[in-house]
Amino acid sequence: MKIFGGTPILIAIGALAVAAGAGLVVTGRMAPTPPPERVTFQLPWTHSAGYAGFYSADRMGDFARHGLEVSFLTGGPRRDPLATLLSGKAQFALANGAHLIRSRSEGNPVKAVACIFRRSPLVFITLAGSGITHPRHFAGKVIRASKQNTATLNALTSRFGVDPSQYTVSATRDLTKLYSGEVNVWGGYSAVSLVRIRQTGRKVNVINPNNYGVHFYYSCITTTDRLIEERPDVVERFVHASLREGWPRALRDPEKAAALITSYGTVVDLKIQTGIITVMLPLIDTGSGEIGWMEHDVWRYMADTLNRQGLLKTAVDPRDVYTLQFLNRVFGKVAEKS
């Protein structure tokens, strides 16, 4: 061995230090970087601003930094996100709280690990001048509501003595029926339907279930009991990238977040999509608790409401429908046990 100004021992130590700094093992080979874990995420609808935080986590590299490669599956009126999850075609899905409780009552091992909309985005919209300004006025009316939203509608009207038999529910998606008077009340998301209606210049009345004590969770990050038990690390990484990084960034800069939608090959009106994110902000970041946080009282209220309406196959313990274990880890909290 040739020695240039040092001893063999010092040279050997220096070589090991260089190797360590360069990420090499002692043999001189690069330390292997594990490939990202591939997971699939089922959305309930087509690409839109309602999922902006997940797009931000994807396109800005948050999922990748947590060792995940996430593929999005779009949904629609004929695709049940939970059915895709249960079939094994997706590891995560977005589902409304009521849908999740009903599925659990049917024996399906699905569970919420976080909820994006901590205040219901569902509102009931009537045209100004219609005289329909309160849930009491719903009797005798035609009300547009999707199948997933009828539980909220019935819970709202029952608070004021209006029975579901007193109004007609329509599942139409044609907004012109509201304008023509064929539909009297339009049940839709404030971040979508309300934005679109107002952009036509029409004046409206907005009846918000949250104002009457009707609180339902929407857009819950859902997975299976099996994944929670066997791969809790994957669940935690997905929740962390979504809630600590993706969603806060999207809410800080709605315009930039809206622009990300086009990267999934979807043509959108960026002005409308930016407006949607702006409207969503107080429903997601409520100022009470962290983004995605869940409360037992809300889950219990939803389960009791669905049970009273006869919508559950069997009674459900709300603690079987959600878990706080990943939110506690991600946000460094020790809250109620779930």
N, C-alpha and C positions, 0 to 999 in steps of 0.2 A: 504494500500500500504506500502510495506517495503521500507525503505530508507537506502541506504548504502553510507553514506558520502555525501549526497546532498539533495536538495529539490525536490519535485515532478516536479516543473516547469523546473528546470535545466535538470532533467532526461528526461522529455518530449521533450525538445529542442534537447538534444543529440540524442534521438531516431529518430527524424525527419531528423537530419543531416545525420545519418547513412543510413536512408531509401533513402534519395535523392542521396547520393553517390553510392548506390547500384542499382540505377535505379528503385526504388520502388515507388509506389504511397502511399498516406497516409495510406491506408488500409493494406499495407504490401504486396500487389500483385505486380508482376513485370509489368513494363510498357510494353504494347504490342508492338512488332516490326511488322510493316506492312509487309505483304508478298511482294515479288518482283513482279513487273509488267511484265507480259509475253508478249513479242513482237516477231514477226517473221520477218526475214530479207531475202529477195529473192536475191540470187546471180545470175549473168547472165550466169555463167558457173560452172563447177565442182570445187571442192576445189583446190586452187592453191595459189602460193605466191602473186598473184595479190590482194588478200584480207588479206594479212598478218596483217595489223594494226587492223582489226576487230577481227581476231583470238586472237591477243595479248590482246585486250580489254576484250575479253571473258574469256580466260584461266588465265589471270593474275588478274582477279577480278575487273576490272574497271567498267564493266556493273553492276556487283552485288553491288558495293559500291554506284552506282547511282540508286539503287533500280530497276534494270532491269534484267530479265532473257531472254536472246536472243536465239532463235532457228534459225538455218540457213537452208534455202532451196536451194539446188543446182539447177543449170539451165543447159542449153544445147541449141543446134541449133533449137530445136522445142519448146522452152519455152520462152515466152515473159515476162520479169520481170515486165513490167508495167501492163500486163494483170493480173498477180497474185496480184499485188498491188490493182488494181481496183476491183478485185473480192472480196476483203476483206480477202483473205487468208494470206496476209502479211501486215504489217504496214509500212515497209520500203523496198526499193529495190535500186539496183544499175542500172543506165541507162546512156547511152551516151547522150551528149547534143543534138545531132541531132535527136536522137530517141525521146527524151523528147519534143522537139519543135514540131516535127511532130504529136506526140500524142496530144499535147495541141491544135494544129490546127484542130484536129478532135473533139474537144470539151471535152476532158478528163481532169478532175480536178486534175492534177498531177503537182508537183512543186519540184524543186531542193532546198535543204537547204545547200548543200556544194558540192564541186567537188574534188575528190581525185587527178585525173590527171589534173593538171593545164596547162600542156603542153601535146599535143597529143602524146600518145605512138605509134601511127600508123606510120610506115615507109614503104617505097617501096624498096625492095631488089632485086638486080640483081647480077648475077655471074660476077666475075672479068673477063675481056676479052670479055664480051658481047657487049661492046660499048654503053651500055645503062647507062648513068651517069647523065641524066638531064630529067626533065619532058617533054622537047621538043622531046625526043627520044621515047615517049610512042606511038606515032602514028604508026599504023600498027602492034602493039604488042598485045599479049594475057596477060592480067593483072589479077592476082588473087586479088579479093577484096570481102569481105562479103557485104551483103545487107546494113548493118549498116554503112559501110565505103565508099560506093560509092559516097556519098556527098562530102567527103574530097577529094577523087580521082578526081572527076569532078572539084572541086574548084581549085585544084592544076594545072591540065592540062589547064584549061581555062585561067589561068594567062599567058600562053605562046601560046595561039592561037590554042591549040589542042582540037578539039571538041570530046565529048564522042562517036560520030559516027565513029571516026577514029580508035578506038581500041575495042577489044573484052574483056568483063569482064567474068571471071570464078569464081565460088564460091567454087572450089575444096578445100579440106583440106589436100590433098596428096602432101607433100613437094617433093616427088621424081619427080613430074612433072616439078618442077623448075630445078632439077638436069639434067633431060633428055632433057630439052629444049622445052617441050610441053607448058609450061608456061614461058613467058619471064621476067615478073616482078611479084614479090611476095609481096602483101600488107599484112602486119602482124604487130603485136606488137613487138616493139624492145625488150621488156622484156620477150618475149616468143619465137617468130619465129627466131629473130636474134640470140638469145642465142643458140637455138638448131642448127641452121645452122652453126654457128661458131664452135660449138663443134664437127662438122664432119671434121673440118680442112679446109673447103673451104674458099677461099678468095671472098669477096663480095664488091659490091658498095652499099652504103646506101643513099637513097634519102629521106630526112626528110622534110615533109611539113612545119614544124615550121621554117625552114631556108628560106622559100619562103613566109612567112607572112600568112600562112594558119593555123589558130589556132582554134582548136575545143576542147571543154571540154569532158573528158571521165570519166566514173565511178563516176557519180554524185549520192550522197545520196538523194533519192527521196521519197517523201511521198505524201499524198493527202491533198487537201485544207481543207477537213473536220478535219483531225487529227491536222493540224496546228491551226485551229480555236478552236476545242474543247479540245485538250490535248497538248497545247504548252509545258507543263512541260515535257512530255514524249519525245517530239522531242528534246528539249534542253538537256536532260540528255543523250540521245543517241549520239547526236553530241559531247557533252563534253567528254564522255568516249572514243569515237572514235578518235577525233582529238587532244585533249589535252594530252591524255595518251596512247592509243593503238598505233596509227601510229608513233608518235615520238619514242616510245620504239622499235618498229619493225625496223625502219630505223637506229637506233643506233646499233642494234645487228642483222644483217640479218641472221646469222647462227642459232641463237636461235629462231628467228621468223619462219624460214623455218621449224624447227623441230616441231613446234606447229601444222602444217598441219596434221601430222600423228595421232594426237589425235582425229581427226574426222573420223578415220577409212579409211584414204586414203593412199595408198602406192605411194610414190614419190621418185624421185631422188633428194636427199637433196642438192647435189652439184649444180644441175641445178636450183632448187628453190632458193638457196642462191644467185646464180648469177642473177636470175630474180629480186630479191629485190634490189640488188646493182645497176642494170641498171635502175630500177624505181626511185631511190632516187632523181635525179635532175629533174624528171618530176613531182614529188609530192612536194618536198621541193625546190622550185625554187629560194629561196633567196629573193623573193619579196612578202611580205605579209605572212600571216599565212598558215599553211597546211589547205587545204580545201577552201581557200578564192576564191571568184568569182568577176569578174569585168563586169560591164554592157557592155562595149565596145565589149567584147568577145561574150556575148550573142547576142548583136545586130548584130555582124558580122555573126554569125551562122544563125540567123533568116533571114537576108537579103540574104545570100548565098543560103539557101534552097528555099527561095521564088523565086529567080532568076532561079533556076533549075526546077521550077514547081513542087516541092515536097511537097508543103503545100496545104492542102485542103482549108484553109482560111488564110489570113494574121494574123500574131501573133505579139502582143506587147511583146517584150522580158521581160518586167517587170512582165508579168503574168506567166513567166516560172520559175522564181527563187525568192528567198527572202534571204536577209542578216540578218534578225532579230535574228536568232539563232547564227550565227557567231559573230555578234556584242555582244551578251550577253556572249557567251563562252569566247571570247577573250577580253572582256571589252573595246570594241571600239564603236565609233559612226562614221560610214562611210556613204557612199551614201545611201539614202533611197531606199528601194526596194518595 
